[in-house]
Amino acid sequence: MVMVSPADSELIAGGSDERRRFMDVVISQYDKEYLDALIRYNKALTQRNTLLKSELPVEEELFLGLRKKSGISIQRFEDKFGLPLMEVYGQAIDDLEKDGLILVEKDCIRMSKKGLFLGDTVAEKFILEQK
């Protein structure tokens, strides 16, 4: 015999999200490793969703920031969007730096003199990297 309280009816009638959330709570109470993994997963999922939802603001920040003489502050970008800039755009940044189009200095990424003349090429690399 299975006992079901009125509060548990949502687990039965509701969707799989309710059951998953319930199981996460129960398992997390006695398994610290599971809780840590769940926290990391939720953080990664939030970062992914932020990137997908804010595609234009991220691109605009990169385009406009790189056109400024001071460039983009890596820390400010990460604080603003909750995304690790070097993880998301690392390959594009490495390629552009190797081609001499951008300069990476401490917490700043900015266009080189050569990059300023080829700004569209720099911007295109970030668009292609993201999609």
C-alpha positions in Angstrom: 0.0 0.0 0.0 1.2 3.5 -0.9 0.2 6.5 1.2 -0.3 9.7 -0.6 -1.0 13.0 1.2 -2.8 15.8 -0.5 0.5 17.7 -0.7 1.9 14.8 -2.7 -0.8 14.9 -5.3 1.2 17.5 -7.4 4.0 14.9 -7.7 1.5 12.5 -9.2 -0.6 14.9 -11.3 2.2 17.3 -12.2 4.8 17.0 -14.8 8.2 15.5 -14.7 9.7 18.8 -13.5 7.9 18.5 -10.2 9.1 14.9 -9.7 12.7 15.9 -10.7 12.7 18.8 -8.3 11.3 16.6 -5.5 14.0 13.9 -6.1 16.8 16.6 -6.2 15.6 17.9 -2.8 15.4 14.5 -1.2 18.8 13.2 -2.6 20.5 16.5 -1.8 19.6 16.2 1.9 21.8 13.2 2.4 24.4 13.3 -0.4 26.7 16.3 -0.4 28.4 15.3 -3.7 25.0 15.2 -5.4 24.2 18.6 -4.0 27.5 20.1 -5.2 27.0 18.6 -8.6 23.4 19.9 -8.7 24.6 23.4 -7.8 27.3 23.3 -10.5 24.8 22.0 -13.1 22.3 24.8 -12.2 25.0 27.4 -12.5 26.1 26.2 -15.9 22.5 26.0 -17.1 21.8 29.5 -15.9 24.9 30.8 -17.7 23.9 28.9 -20.9 20.4 30.3 -20.8 21.7 33.8 -20.1 23.8 33.6 -23.2 21.0 32.2 -25.4 18.5 34.8 -24.2 20.9 37.8 -24.3 22.6 37.1 -27.6 22.2 40.7 -28.9 23.3 42.5 -25.7 26.4 40.3 -25.5 27.3 41.0 -29.1 26.6 44.7 -28.7 28.8 44.8 -25.6 31.6 43.2 -27.6 31.2 45.3 -30.7 30.9 48.6 -28.8 33.5 47.8 -26.2 36.1 46.8 -28.7 35.6 50.0 -30.7 36.4 52.0 -27.5 40.1 52.9 -27.0 40.0 51.3 -23.5 38.4 48.1 -24.9 36.5 45.6 -22.8 37.1 44.8 -19.2 36.9 41.0 -18.9 35.8 41.3 -15.2 33.1 43.8 -16.0 31.8 41.7 -18.9 31.6 38.6 -16.7 29.9 40.5 -13.9 27.4 42.0 -16.3 26.4 38.8 -18.1 27.4 36.1 -15.7 29.4 34.4 -18.5 33.1 33.6 -18.5 34.3 35.6 -21.5 37.5 33.5 -22.1 35.5 30.3 -22.0 32.8 31.5 -24.3 35.0 33.3 -26.8 38.4 31.9 -26.0 39.1 30.5 -29.4 38.1 33.7 -31.2 40.1 35.8 -28.8 43.2 33.6 -29.3 42.8 33.7 -33.1 42.4 37.4 -33.2 45.3 38.0 -30.9 47.5 35.7 -33.0 46.5 37.6 -36.1 47.4 40.9 -34.4 43.9 42.3 -34.5 43.4 42.5 -30.7 45.5 42.9 -27.6 44.9 41.0 -24.4 46.3 42.9 -21.4 45.6 41.8 -17.8 41.8 42.4 -17.5 41.4 44.2 -20.8 40.8 43.2 -24.5 41.1 45.9 -27.0 41.7 46.3 -30.7 45.2 46.8 -32.0 45.9 49.5 -34.6 45.6 46.9 -37.3 42.3 45.7 -35.7 40.8 49.2 -35.8 41.1 49.2 -39.5 39.6 45.7 -39.8 36.8 46.2 -37.1 34.2 44.2 -39.1 36.5 41.2 -39.4 37.0 41.3 -35.6 33.2 41.6 -35.0 32.4 38.8 -37.4 34.7 36.4 -35.6 32.7 36.9 -32.4 29.4 36.3 -34.2 30.7 33.1 -35.9 32.2 31.9 -32.6 28.9 32.3 -30.7 26.5 30.6 -33.3 
